Amino acid sequence: MSKQHKVTLYQERVYAALQQIPEGRITTYAALSKALDSSPRAVGGALRVNPFAPEIPCHRCIASTGFVGGYKGDWEKAPSGQNQESKLQLLKDEGVLFDAGGFLIDKSQLWDEFDSSKLK
């Protein structure tokens, strides 16, 4: 991230939730927002500016349709296509695969077992 970003209390909660997602599993913006009593758009806004990626694994959050979605602020393909390709590679390295259209192949990898008591 080129400019310094001050992390808000809400973003801290989102990033804490992301850290609960096990490697090799993914969640959706909707499931994450439900755990936070928030909205998918607000979650997406926090993920878009995550200065700690990929250590805080925002790549483990996809659209509820099963579509891979965006990464580092770019939905689908940036002009270079680099961000979505990076997200797909990070997930592939964890054993989470997508078809040629960008949709999750194994829906059993979806995860929503957040411990909300740790997100207050």
C-alpha positions in Angstrom: 0.0 0.0 0.0 1.6 3.2 -1.1 0.1 5.6 1.4 -0.2 5.0 5.2 -3.7 3.8 6.2 -5.1 4.2 9.7 -7.0 1.1 10.6 -10.5 1.8 12.2 -12.1 -0.2 15.0 -14.5 -1.7 12.5 -11.6 -2.8 10.3 -9.8 -4.3 13.3 -13.0 -6.4 13.9 -13.1 -7.5 10.3 -9.4 -8.5 10.3 -9.8 -10.4 13.6 -12.6 -12.4 12.0 -10.5 -13.1 8.9 -7.8 -14.6 11.2 -10.4 -17.2 12.4 -10.8 -18.7 8.9 -8.7 -21.9 8.7 -6.2 -22.3 5.8 -7.9 -24.3 3.0 -11.3 -22.9 3.9 -13.1 -19.7 2.7 -16.0 -17.6 3.7 -18.3 -15.2 2.0 -18.8 -11.5 2.4 -22.4 -12.3 3.6 -21.2 -14.8 6.2 -18.5 -12.5 7.5 -21.0 -9.6 7.7 -23.5 -11.7 9.6 -20.8 -12.6 12.2 -20.0 -8.9 12.6 -23.7 -7.8 12.5 -22.7 -5.6 9.6 -23.3 -5.5 5.8 -21.4 -7.3 3.0 -20.6 -3.9 1.5 -19.0 -2.7 4.7 -17.0 -5.9 4.9 -15.8 -5.4 1.3 -14.8 -1.9 2.1 -12.6 -3.1 5.0 -11.1 -5.8 2.9 -10.4 -3.4 0.0 -8.0 -1.4 2.2 -6.4 -4.3 4.2 -2.8 -3.1 4.7 -1.8 -6.5 6.1 -2.7 -8.8 3.2 -2.0 -11.6 2.8 -1.0 -12.2 6.4 -4.5 -11.1 7.4 -6.2 -13.4 4.8 -8.7 -11.3 3.0 -8.2 -13.6 0.1 -10.2 -16.2 2.0 -13.4 -14.2 1.4 -15.5 -14.6 -1.8 -18.9 -13.7 -3.1 -21.9 -15.7 -1.9 -22.5 -16.9 -5.5 -19.2 -18.8 -5.2 -17.4 -16.3 -7.5 -13.8 -15.5 -6.4 -14.5 -11.8 -6.3 -12.1 -9.0 -5.9 -8.7 -8.7 -4.2 -6.9 -5.6 -3.0 -9.6 -3.3 -4.3 -10.1 -4.7 -7.7 -13.3 -6.7 -8.6 -12.8 -9.2 -11.3 -9.8 -8.1 -13.4 -7.8 -5.0 -12.9 -6.3 -3.7 -16.2 -3.3 -6.0 -15.5 -5.5 -8.8 -14.1 -2.8 -9.2 -11.4 -4.9 -8.8 -8.3 -7.5 -11.5 -9.1 -4.7 -13.8 -10.4 -2.8 -13.2 -7.1 -6.0 -14.1 -5.1 -6.6 -17.3 -7.1 -2.9 -18.3 -6.6 -3.0 -17.7 -2.9 -6.2 -19.8 -2.6 -4.8 -22.5 -4.9 -1.7 -22.8 -2.7 -4.1 -23.5 0.2 -6.0 -26.1 -1.8 -9.0 -24.0 -2.7 -9.8 -24.3 -6.4 -11.9 -22.3 -8.9 -13.2 -23.2 -12.3 -12.2 -21.3 -15.5 -15.1 -18.9 -14.8 -13.8 -18.0 -11.4 -16.3 -20.1 -9.4 -15.5 -22.2 -6.4 -15.3 -25.9 -7.3 -15.7 -27.5 -3.8 -18.5 -25.8 -1.9 -17.6 -28.0 1.2 -14.7 -25.6 1.7 -17.1 -22.8 2.7 -16.7 -21.9 6.4 -18.8 -19.7 8.7 -18.0 -20.9 12.2 -16.9 -17.5 13.5 -16.6 -17.0 17.2 -18.5 -13.7 17.5 -17.5 -13.3 21.2 -14.0 -12.5 19.9 -15.2 -9.8 17.6 -16.7 -7.3 20.0 
